[in-house]
């Protein structure tokens, strides 16, 4: 019985890759390198790998039935996450991986998403279901640009009389 599963698994995995190539989206995938955790248990990677081109199936509004099957149901049906199916052989798939979706307009930047949860629904999976959240640019403020007077970090210009 195990041999039948294994033979079918290789066949279904090749079917998924073909389906993702025909119906999916070509993205750039990056996994974290040297993951460290802060005192608040959030991921703080020291860097990311080189981008890897990959075909995935991206769903911006998944069906409620799919979400129930994966155990990702919230009380509000309007609260649906982005869902992506990544191939079984995605290198170092873990929470914190970045996926860059291309945009049709060449003047805008690609949309970057972060993997927050990973789930499978088979014994020998052909793909992994991943919850995605948008990653926004991090704004860092330097103290040299602001005056530090009584814990006020507003930009202070020279007083002109």
Buried (B, 14 or more C-beta within 10 A) or exposed (E): EEEEEEEEBEEBBEEBBEBBEEEBBEBBBBBBEEBEEEEEEEBEBEEBBEEEEBBBBBBEEBEEEBBEEBEBBEEEEEEBBBBBBBBBEBEEBEBBBBBBBEEEEEEEEEBBBBBBBBBEEEEBBBBBBBBBEEEEEEEEEEEEEEEEEEEEEEEEEEEEE
